Amino acid sequence: MKRDGQISRFRESFLHPFHALAGMFSRDIGIDLGTANTMLYVRGEGIVINEPSIVAIKRDTHSVLAVGNEAKRMLGRTPGTIDAIRPMKDGVIADFDITESMLRYFIRKVHDRRTLISPRILIAVPSGITEVERRAVRDSAERAGARRVYCIEEPMAAAIGSGLPVHEPRGNMIIDIGGGTTEVAILSLSGIVFSRSVRIGGDELDEAIVQYMKRVYNLMIGERTAEDIKIAVGSAYPLEQELTLEVRGRDLGAGLPKVVVVTSQEIRQSMSDPIENIVGAIRYALERCPPELSADLIDRGLVLAGGGALLRGVDKLIEEETGLAVNLADDPLAAVALGTGVIIEDEDLLNKVALTEV
């Protein structure tokens, strides 16, 4: 064991000048590998890619036909020979090969062989991820062309991307409602004091709407339509002026196209269960917060990030349930990606908060 440690230190000291030189020329990348969207931050340039985490493949050969925006346009409209796949589920890899193909596509799109040196990559992962799942993420990035791979927990990246002073010896709380997971974390001194990760997010809200339309109106709609309904009239808290929307789908009885009118009250009711579970995760984290940090949260409040933060009234609901002020991040959708960018631009911060390095 001692000899192995000496060899490791020798190897690191031997390679250090190379790593330092490579760092000057490589275009390091921070990745928010989300269930719904993937964002890439390139060092010195900012966020350069924000596309859906969807891949279209040919069914018989499994060859990739389209990735991102182009693949999303195919969702629910593909012929029998083409599948539009979401390779990420609940914040983790559901299809290893397709995720690797997606990452390779995005990395090549931004790297484009402008430098001879492969980039270092920092990937944000859910705080509740297992070691096996983390290894799958790391291996996918490595196979896709990374020189080195680091992992950072999503709530830490979201907090840094939201501008929270995570290095201070005071409590900060971040709530990141993504497409596949909701991350709730209490942070202090550049570390996570307590976190709660639940595999509930925007996708579950969409599915709840699909099931409601089927149960109440006998209407079959797709996930894209459900997402459009959520954006148009969805809310987590009663609105001053409730909304209505025409919804088009297929009648399950007659098998013919059908149009119904839904209200924001109905859609709020349809999403009530997953929203209650998200609020429950927040309350659970607060109940386990150390007393000294709880006092800080009374002064500072909570910060809301992620795409779910844009749901109407979700901040009001959380305020009512917790009794604490809720602040929306400046750019909720990009908070995690911006956080990875801040981290890869700062070598000391990277060494403090990164989980995994290869």
N, C-alpha and C positions, 0 to 999 in steps of 0.2 A: 504493500500500500504506500509506504514511504517512497519507494523507488518510482511508483506510478506518479506520485505527486511531483517528484523532482523532474520527471520527464515532461509532465504537463506544463510546469513552470518554464522549463527550457524551451519547449515548443512555442509557448506564448511569447517569451522574450525574443525568440528568433523571428517570429512572425510579426511582432509589434511594428517594426518599421514599415513592413509591407502594408499592414492594415492602416497605418497613419497616412501613407502615401495614397492608398486606394481611396481613403475617405475624402481626399482632396479632389478627386476626379469623378467619383461615382455619384449618380443621381439617386440618393437614398429616397425610399418611398414609405409613407405611412398608409396603412390600409384599414378602412372600416369595412370588414367583410360581413355585411349585414344580411339578414334573411330576405329583406325586401330589396335593398339597394346596396351597391358596393361603391365606395368612394375612395379615390386615391389622391394622396397629397404628395407632391414631389418637392424635395428640399429646395428652397430658393424660389419656387414658383407658385406654391399654394395648391388648392384643390383643382385638379385638372380633369378628373373623371368622376361623374356621378350618374351611374346607370343601373337599371334593374338587375338583380342577381338571377338572371334567367338565361338559359342556354337552349337553343333549338338544335336537335340532332336528327339525323336520318335513322329511322328505326332499324333497318336491316343491317347497315354497316356501322352504326354508332358514330358516324363522322359528324363533326360540328358544322352546322350550317350558318348559325347566327348567334350572337352574344349581345346581352344588354338591351338597349332600346329597340334594336331591330327584332330581337327575339320576343320582346314583350308584345310587339304588334301582332305576333303570330299566336299569342296565348288564347286558347279557346277557339282558334280559327284554323287550325292545322288539318291537312288531309291525313288519311290513315297511315301514310308513310313517314310522317314527321311528328316528333314529340317535342313539346316545349316544356322544359324541366326547370324546377327551382332546386338547385343542388344543395342549398342551405335550408335546414329546418330547425326551428326553435333555437336559432343562433349558432348551431353547430353543423358540421358537414354530414349530409345525408347520402351524398354520392361522391365518393372520393375522386374518381376519374373525371367526372364532369366539372367538379370544383377546380381541379388542377388545370383543365382546359380553359376554364373561365379566367383563372388567375393569369395563366400564360398569355391569354389574349390581352387582358388589361395591362399587364406589365410590359409586354412588347409594344403596345400602343403608346405608352408614355416614355418607355426607354428607347425604343426604336434604334438601338445600337448606335446612339449618338456618342457613346463612350465605349471603350474596350472593356472597362471594368464593370462587372455585374453589380447591381445595387444591393445595399443592405435594406432589409424590409422589416418594418415594425407592424404587427397585426394586432388589432384589438379583439379580445375574446371575452365571452361572458364570464363573470366571476364564479359562476357555478359549474364551469366546465371541468370535466374529468381529465386526468393525465393522458388517457388514451385519446380523448377528443382533441386535446391540445397538441398531441404529437401528430395527429392527422392534419391539423391546420398547418403545423410547422413543416411537415413533409411535403404537403401540397405546394407551399411557397418555395421550398427548396428545389423541388422538381421543376417548378415553373421558371427557375432561373435566378433565384436569390443567391447572393454571395454569403450573407449571414441573415439569420432570422431571429427576431425578438418578438416576444408576446407581451402585451400589456392588458390588464383587466379593463373592460369597457367603462365601468364607472369612474376609474381613475382618469382615463383618457377624456371622458365626457366632462369631468370636473375641471381638468386643466384646460380643455377647449372652451369651457364656459367662463374661464377667467377666475376660478376660485383659488384662493391662496392656500393650496393644499400643504405647502411646506411649513405653515405656521402651527404652533402648538395650541390650536383652537379647533373646535369642531365645525365641520362643513358637511352638509348632506346633499347628495345628488340623486335624482330619480330620473333614470333614462328609460323611457318607454319606446322600445324599438318595434320592429316588425315581428320578431319571433320571441323576444324575451323582454322582461322588465327588470332592470337592475336598480336596486336601492342600496346605497352605501353611505356610511359615515366615515369621514376621512379626517386625519390629523397627522402632522409631521411626515408628510409624503408617503403615508401608508393608509391602508384600509383597516379601520378599527373593527367594523362589523359590516357585513354585506348580506343581502338577501336577493337571490336570483330566482325568478319564477318564469317558467316558459309560457308566458302569456303576453301577447302584444297585439299589434295591428292586425296580424293574420287571424287571430282568434276573434277579434271584433268583426272582421269581414265574414268569417264563417258563421258567427252568431246571426248576422243579418241574412245570410243565405238560408239558414235553417228557419228563421222567423218567416221569411217570405214563402217558404215551402209549406210551413205549418198553417199559417193564417190565410194566405191567399192562394195556396195550391199552385204557386208560381215558381218555376225553376229559373234561377239567374246564375251567372258565372261570377268568379271571384273579382274580375275587373269591374263588373257592374256593382257588386257589393261595395268595393272600395270607393267607387264614384258616389254611391248613396251616402256612405260614411262622411265623405268630404263635403258633399252638398248640404246634407241636413242632419248629420250626426252630432250628438252632444252628450255630455256627461252630467249636465246640470240644467234645470229648467231655463228656457230662454225667455227674454222679455217679449219677443214676438216669435211664436212658433212657426216653423216652415213646412212647406209641402213640396212633393216632388212626384213627377210621373215616372214610373218604373216599367221598363219593357222586358219581357221574358217569355218563357214557354209555359203554357197551361199544361199541368201534369195530367189532367183528365182528358182534355180534347186533343192534346198534342199540338195545338196551334199557337201562333204568337198572340200575346195578350198584354194589355196595358192596365196598370192599376195606379192609384194615387196613394202615397204614404205620407205620414206626418212625422215631424221630428220627435214628437212624444213616443210614437211607435218604435222608431229606430233606437231611441234612448232606452226604452224598455227592453228591446231585443238584445242590447249590449250590456245590460245591467249585471249579469253574472260575472263576465270577465273583468268588468270595471271594479266590481266589489272585491274580486281577488287581488287586483292591483293595489287597491286601497288597503286591503288586509296585509299585504307584504310591507307596505309603508309603516303601518301601525306596529307590526311585528318588530321591525328594525328599531323604531323609536322606543319600544318597551325594553329593548336590550342595549340601549345607548347608555354609556357610563354617565353618572350624574353631572360631572363637571362639563362634559360635552353637551349634555342636554341643555344646560344653562346657556351655552354658546348658541345653540340652535334657536332659542327663544329670541335672542338678539338678531341673529343673522337670517333666520328663516330657512326654507328649503329651496333648492334650485331644480327646475324641471327641464329636461332635455329629451331629445329623440323625436321622431315623427309623431308619436302619440301625444306629445305635449301640445300639438296644434289642434287637438280635438276640442271643440267649443266647451267651455265651462269646466274642463278637467282640473284647472288650477283652483277654481272656486270650490269644487267638491272636496279636494284634498285639504284646502284651508278649513272648510267646515268640519271635516272629520278629524283633523289633527289639532286645530286651534293655533296653528303656526302660519306665518306668512309664507306664501309660495311665489317665487320669482321665476319668470321664464328666461331661459338662456337667450342671448342675443341672436344666435342662429341655432335653434334646437336641432334641426335636421343634420347640420354639419358639425355639431359639437364634438363627437367622437373623432371624426377625421381631422378636425382642427387640432384636437389634443395630440393625436399621433404626430402631427406636423410640428407642434411646439417641442415635443419630446425628441424627435430625430434631429432637430436643429440645435439641441442642447445636450452635449455628450455627458455632462455630469448628471443631468436629470434622467437621461436614458439609463445610466448605470444605477441610479437610485430606484427607479420604478419598474424597470423591465423584469418580466418573470422568467423568460427563457431565452437562452442564447445558444446558437449552434455555429 
